[in-house]
Amino acid sequence: MLFHCILIKGGLICAPTEVDNRVVLLGHGVSGKPLHSLPMSRHFELLYNTGIQLLHCAKPLPAFDCLIEAVKVYSSNPRLWLRLAECCIMAHRKVYHIIVATIGQNSRS
């Protein structure tokens, strides 16, 4: 199920895009506490998940920023290093295609 999420003061609100229109307040769902008061491990878990989501949305630079922060806690996670490598490859591939397109336009002139 896909969710649309909005970060508001005091929590994160997510609404399902399918089936029903219930709104779930995730910021208070774990232990009844706001997100900012959760342990730091949750902070890095959210950074990791955000980085993965950004990578899947083809936004490698912001994804890299999130994932590199998660390395502080999850440095022994091989999937995290794989995702960081995917960010680098995707970013360089985009730059390469821009350069090739620019050179191709200049040679036609």
QUIRAUR-V392526 format. One record per run of one state. SS is the DSSP state (A for helix, B for strand, O for the rest). FROM is the first residue (numbers start at 1). LEN is the number of residues. Records with the same first field share a line. If there is no record, write none. Layout:
SS: FROM-LEN, FROM-LEN
This chain:
O: 1-2, 9-2, 17-6, 29-6, 38-2, 57-3, 71-7, 109-1
B: 3-6, 11-6, 23-3
A: 26-3, 35-3, 40-17, 60-11, 78-31
